[in-house]
Structures are given as structure tokens and as C-alpha cells.
Amino acid sequence: METIVTMSILFMLFGSLLPFTQHMMMNLEERKVLLHVTITKNQAATAIMNGKGSGTVILDGIDYSWAWNRPNLCVNYAFFEVSYESCDIY
């Protein structure tokens, strides 16, 4: 009887923590992609100073393509098969 109660408590505990863990993992992936966008913009700024107007940076298997259209610097990327664009004015 005690084993059944213990197992029930453990199943309820793990069952409630699983969605929370899944949410935290997704949040971590989103933040990592935003960090990679920032790294791409930094590398793009260096390339712009050297005369380039566009390029691609590959980080963790994701292509981050950037383009400089004065005064906008835009980075395009796909995250979970959805295309995104991040633009800043400089």
C-alpha cells in the first residue's frame, strides 16, 4: 500500500514538472537564437566596415543571413521552420 502511495506521489510530481521543463527548454532555445542574431549583427558590422553589404553566418546549424540597406541592418533566419527577420536602424 505504501509503495502505491509513493509511486502515485512521484508520478504526480513528475507529471506536473514535465510541462514546466518543456517550457523552460523552449525559452532557452529562443534566447539562444536571439543571442545568435546579436552575434550575426556584430559580425555584419565588421563586414560592413570592410565594404560588404550582405552575408551569411552559420551558428549551431542555423543560417543567419544579413543585409545592409542603409540605415537598416536586417538578419533573416528560420526557427522551428518559421522565418523571422530582425532589423535595426543604425
C-alpha positions as CSV (number, residue, x, y, z in Angstrom):
1,M,0.0,0.0,0.0
2,E,2.8,2.4,0.9
3,T,4.5,1.7,-2.4
4,I,1.4,2.6,-4.4
5,V,1.1,5.9,-2.5
6,T,4.7,6.7,-3.0
7,M,4.6,5.8,-6.7
8,S,1.4,8.0,-7.1
9,I,3.1,10.9,-5.5
10,L,6.2,10.5,-7.7
11,F,4.0,10.2,-10.9
12,M,2.1,13.4,-9.9
13,L,5.3,15.2,-9.2
14,F,7.0,14.3,-12.4
15,G,3.7,14.8,-14.4
16,S,3.5,18.4,-13.1
17,L,7.2,19.2,-13.7
18,L,7.3,17.9,-17.3
19,P,5.3,20.8,-18.9
20,F,7.4,23.3,-16.9
21,T,10.6,21.7,-18.1
22,Q,9.4,21.7,-21.7
23,H,8.5,25.4,-21.4
24,M,11.9,26.2,-20.0
25,M,13.7,24.3,-22.8
26,M,11.7,26.2,-25.4
27,N,12.5,29.5,-23.7
28,L,16.2,28.6,-23.6
29,E,16.2,27.8,-27.3
30,E,14.5,31.2,-28.1
31,R,17.1,33.1,-26.1
32,K,20.0,31.2,-27.7
33,V,18.6,32.2,-31.2
34,L,18.4,35.8,-30.1
35,L,22.0,35.7,-28.9
36,H,23.0,34.3,-32.3
37,V,21.1,37.1,-34.1
38,T,23.2,39.6,-32.0
39,I,26.4,37.8,-32.8
40,T,25.4,37.9,-36.5
41,K,24.8,41.6,-36.3
42,N,28.2,42.1,-34.7
43,Q,29.9,40.1,-37.4
44,A,27.9,42.0,-40.0
45,A,29.1,45.3,-38.6
46,T,32.7,44.2,-39.1
47,A,32.0,43.1,-42.6
48,I,30.2,46.3,-43.4
49,M,33.3,48.3,-42.3
50,N,35.3,46.1,-44.8
51,G,32.9,47.0,-47.6
52,K,30.5,44.0,-47.7
53,G,26.7,44.6,-48.0
54,S,25.4,41.2,-47.2
55,G,26.4,37.8,-46.0
56,T,25.6,34.6,-44.1
57,V,26.6,33.4,-40.7
58,I,26.0,29.7,-39.7
59,L,25.7,29.1,-35.9
60,D,24.6,25.8,-34.5
61,G,23.3,24.7,-37.9
62,I,21.1,27.7,-38.5
63,D,21.8,30.1,-41.4
64,Y,21.5,33.7,-40.3
65,S,21.6,35.9,-43.5
66,W,22.1,39.6,-43.1
67,A,21.8,42.5,-45.5
68,W,22.8,46.2,-45.0
69,N,20.4,48.6,-46.7
70,R,21.4,52.0,-45.2
71,P,20.4,52.7,-42.5
72,N,18.8,49.2,-41.8
73,L,20.7,46.1,-40.9
74,C,18.4,43.1,-41.2
75,V,19.0,39.5,-40.2
76,N,16.8,36.7,-41.6
77,Y,16.7,33.2,-40.0
78,A,14.4,30.2,-39.6
79,F,13.4,29.0,-36.1
80,F,11.3,25.8,-35.9
81,E,10.6,26.1,-39.6
82,V,9.2,29.6,-39.3
83,S,11.0,32.5,-41.0
84,Y,11.9,35.6,-38.9
85,E,13.5,38.9,-39.6
86,S,15.2,41.2,-37.1
87,C,16.0,44.7,-38.3
88,D,17.8,47.6,-36.6
89,I,18.4,51.2,-37.7
90,Y,22.0,52.4,-37.4
